[in-house]
């Protein structure tokens, strides 16, 4: 994960709860920190669903509201 030593952690809302993320992190970095496989979740950032291919290029910014929806198999 990219780390910007000049800035402190970024505060976001993740699935309704406050969460801190290292400055300079991408959405892909956030998923990795949470031990989540990108193919197993849908990511909504500020009410916009992100395309899986854009996760690494999408920065996590102060005040972002991120919702993660997990796929669950069964039958």
Long-range contacts (C-beta under 8 A, 24 or more apart in sequence): 1-25, 1-26, 1-29, 1-32, 1-33, 2-26, 2-29, 10-60, 10-61, 10-62, 10-64, 11-62, 11-63, 12-60, 12-61, 12-62, 12-63, 12-64, 12-65, 12-66, 13-63, 13-64, 13-65, 13-66, 14-66, 14-67, 14-68, 15-66, 15-67, 15-68, 21-60, 24-59, 25-59, 25-60, 26-55, 26-56, 26-57, 26-58, 26-59, 26-60, 27-55, 27-56, 27-58, 27-59, 27-60, 27-66, 28-55, 28-56, 28-58, 29-60, 30-60, 30-66, 31-55, 31-68, 34-68, 36-68, 36-70, 40-70, 40-71, 41-68, 41-69, 41-70, 41-71, 42-68, 42-69, 42-71, 43-67, 43-68, 44-68, 44-69
